Amino acid sequence: MEQPKEPDLSAEDARTLRFLRGLVLVLTATMILGIGTLVVLFATRFPGGERSTPAAAEGLRLPERIALPDGARPLAVTQGEGWWAVVTDADEILIYDAATGALRQRVAVE
């Protein structure tokens, strides 16, 4: 059996092939680094691997010192510097003092 002959390449063709080979290597390295970066980001952003559930499904947890009015259900909670705000299902925003848990302000949402 005869081995196939390699085509004769001019110097310009050889340079072009080397250039293309370099581009393929750079692209491969970029893809490997990108996938590695994604893996590291996922590992650091989701360290416990626990499944996230919507707050409404598991119920919101308020600080123990905050007592909502009777029958009010919290829909959203946020914390500021020195205060907590609770949005209730009655379309109210209740603002509590963070240190004492006392109701500071009640805002009706129209």
N, C-alpha and C positions, 0 to 999 in steps of 0.2 A: 504494500500500500504506500502510496505517495502521500506525503504530508502536504497540506495546502500551502501555497506560497503566500507570504505576507505581502500585502500591496505596498508598492513603493510610495513612501510619503515624502513630500517636499518638506523643507525646513519650516515653512509657514504652517503647513498642516500639522506637523509635530508640535509646534508651539501652541496652536489652537487646541489640540488634544490635551496637552499638559494644562493649559488654562482651564478647560472644561473639567478635567479631573480635579483640579484645585477647587473649582466652584462646587462640585459635588461633595468634596470632603468638608468644605466650610458649611454647606447646607446640612449635611449629616450631623456635624458637631453642634450646630445651632439647634437642630431638632432635639438632639439628646439633652443638651443643656436646658432647653425649654421644658421638656417633659420632666426632667429632674427638678426644676424649679417648681413646677406644678405639684409634684409629689410632696416636696418639702412644705409648700404653702398649705396644702391640705392637711398634712400631718401636724403643723403648728396651729392652724386655725380650728381644727376639730380634734383636740387632743384626747378627749374621753371616748369619742366615737358614739356618744349617746344620741339617740334619735330625738330631734327637736319636735315638740308638739306645740300647737297654738296655745296661747295663754288662756283663751276662753275654754278650751277643752279640759285643762287641768285646774282651772281656777287661779285667780291671782292671789298672791300672798302679800299681805300688808304687814308693816311693822306691828308688833304686838301692842304698842302704846296708842295706835290709831283705832278708834271705834267709829264705825259708820252709823248713820241714823238707821233706825229700824226699817227693814224692808229694802234698803238700798243695796244694790249689787254693783261691785266695781267692774268697769269695762276697761279702764286704762289707769295706769299709775306712773307718775314721773316724780323724780326727786330733783330739787334745786338746792341751792346753798341755804340751808336753814329751814327748808319747808318741803312738804310732800303735797302733790296734787293728785286727787282721785276723781276720775270721770265716772259718774254713775249711770245706771240704766234709766234714771229719771231725768236725763239731760241736764245734769248739774255738775259743776266743778267745785269740789270741796278742797280747800287749801288748809293744811294742818301745819302747826309748828313742829319742826323736827325734834326739838329737845323735849318738849312737854307732851306732844300729841294732841294739844288743844286745837279745836277748830278756829282758824283765824279769819277765813273768808268763805263765803258761799256765793257762787256765780251761776245764774241760770243761763243756759244756752238756748237761744231762740232759733 
